[in-house]
């Protein structure tokens, strides 16, 4: 019995030291997170944002298709009309605690108003801050990227 224990100790320690020395001289894979941020893959779905037209008006007409397509029932909206008779969303909220970031809302929107961006930093200590309003999603909008226009043209064709 004692011999088996001693044999295990004398074989386990060199294996452990070998593993340590093998990785000691390699380049570290850890990122210095607050200073260095990694680029997410193009298919990553992060924080939601709402698009606007070139003249600055909202693209969302509050049709409710995104809320109907959401499997987690995370989207709440109330419609309203402007003086001209155009529909827009008076209240548009997404509960990020319920959202599963599937992208169904993005695919269901006929106006291409809602998108999931690449931002991955949205932690907080207050549950109420995870309910995103329309104003927060409009402010979160990144600058226009050229591939979105191509996607819109392709969607219109098909």
C-alpha positions in Angstrom: 0.0 0.0 0.0 2.7 2.5 0.9 4.6 1.6 -2.2 1.7 2.5 -4.5 1.3 5.9 -2.7 5.0 6.7 -3.1 4.9 5.6 -6.7 1.9 7.9 -7.4 3.7 10.8 -5.7 6.9 10.4 -7.6 5.1 10.2 -11.0 2.5 12.9 -10.4 4.9 15.6 -9.3 7.1 15.5 -12.5 3.9 15.5 -14.6 2.6 18.6 -12.9 6.0 20.4 -13.0 6.3 19.5 -16.7 2.9 21.1 -17.4 3.8 24.2 -15.5 7.1 24.6 -17.2 5.5 24.0 -20.6 3.1 26.9 -20.2 5.6 29.2 -18.4 7.3 30.4 -21.5 4.3 30.7 -23.8 2.6 33.9 -24.6 -0.3 34.5 -22.1 -3.8 34.3 -23.6 -5.4 36.6 -20.9 -6.6 40.0 -22.2 -6.1 43.0 -20.0 -9.9 43.6 -20.1 -10.7 47.2 -19.3 -7.9 48.5 -21.4 -8.0 45.9 -24.2 -11.4 44.8 -25.6 -11.7 41.9 -27.9 -13.6 42.2 -31.2 -16.7 40.0 -31.2 -17.5 37.8 -34.2 -19.8 39.3 -36.8 -22.6 36.9 -35.9 -22.6 37.9 -32.2 -25.9 39.3 -30.8 -25.5 41.8 -28.1 -27.4 44.9 -26.9 -30.4 46.0 -28.9 -30.7 49.3 -30.7 -33.2 51.0 -32.9 -32.5 52.4 -36.3 -33.6 55.8 -37.7 -34.2 57.0 -41.2 -31.7 59.4 -42.8 -33.8 62.4 -41.8 -33.7 61.3 -38.2 -37.3 59.9 -37.8 -37.8 56.5 -36.2 -38.0 53.4 -38.4 -40.3 51.6 -36.0 -44.0 51.8 -36.9 -45.0 49.7 -33.9 -46.5 46.9 -35.9 -46.0 44.4 -33.1 -44.3 41.7 -35.3 -41.1 41.7 -33.2 -43.1 41.3 -30.0 -45.1 38.4 -31.6 -41.9 36.7 -32.8 -40.2 37.0 -29.4 -40.3 33.5 -27.8 -39.4 34.9 -24.3 -42.1 37.7 -24.5 -39.5 40.3 -23.6 -40.8 43.1 -25.8 -43.6 45.5 -24.8 -44.8 48.3 -27.0 -47.7 50.7 -27.3 -48.5 52.5 -30.6 -49.3 56.2 -31.1 -49.9 58.4 -34.1 -48.3 61.7 -35.1 -50.2 64.8 -36.3 -49.6 63.6 -39.9 -51.2 60.2 -39.1 -48.0 58.2 -39.1 -47.6 55.4 -36.6 -44.7 55.3 -34.2 -44.0 53.6 -30.9 -45.1 55.6 -27.9 -43.6 53.0 -25.5 -41.0 50.4 -26.7 -39.3 48.4 -24.0 -37.2 45.3 -24.0 -36.6 43.3 -20.8 -33.0 42.1 -21.1 -33.5 39.7 -18.2 -36.0 37.8 -20.2 -34.4 38.2 -23.6 -32.6 35.2 -25.0 -30.8 37.2 -27.7 -32.1 34.9 -30.5 -32.5 37.6 -33.1 -36.1 36.7 -34.0 -37.2 40.3 -33.4 -34.5 41.4 -35.9 -35.7 39.0 -38.5 -39.4 39.7 -38.1 -39.2 43.5 -38.4 -40.5 44.6 -41.8 -39.1 48.1 -41.4 -35.6 46.9 -40.3 -35.9 49.1 -37.2 -34.4 46.8 -34.5 -31.0 45.2 -34.5 -28.8 43.4 -32.1 -25.4 45.1 -31.8 -22.0 43.9 -30.8 -21.9 45.6 -27.4 -21.4 43.0 -24.6 -20.9 45.3 -21.6 -24.3 45.6 -20.0 -24.0 44.4 -16.4 -25.6 46.2 -13.6 -26.6 45.7 -10.0 -30.2 47.0 -10.4 -32.8 44.9 -12.0 -34.8 47.9 -13.2 -31.8 49.1 -15.4 -32.2 46.0 -17.6 -35.5 47.2 -19.0 -34.4 49.2 -22.1 -36.6 52.0 -23.2 -36.9 53.4 -26.7 -34.7 56.4 -25.9 -31.9 54.1 -24.6 -32.0 52.0 -27.7 -32.0 55.0 -30.0 -29.0 56.4 -28.1 -27.2 53.0 -28.3 -27.3 53.1 -32.1 -23.8 52.7 -33.6 -22.7 54.6 -36.7 -24.0 53.3 -40.0 -22.0 50.5 -41.4 -21.9 49.9 -45.2 -22.9 46.2 -45.0 -26.3 47.1 -43.5 -27.3 48.8 -46.7 -26.3 45.8 -48.7 -28.4 43.6 -46.3 -31.4 45.8 -46.8 -31.1 45.7 -50.6 -30.9 41.9 -50.5 -33.9 41.6 -48.2 -36.0 43.8 -50.5 -35.1 41.6 -53.5 -36.0 38.4 -51.8 
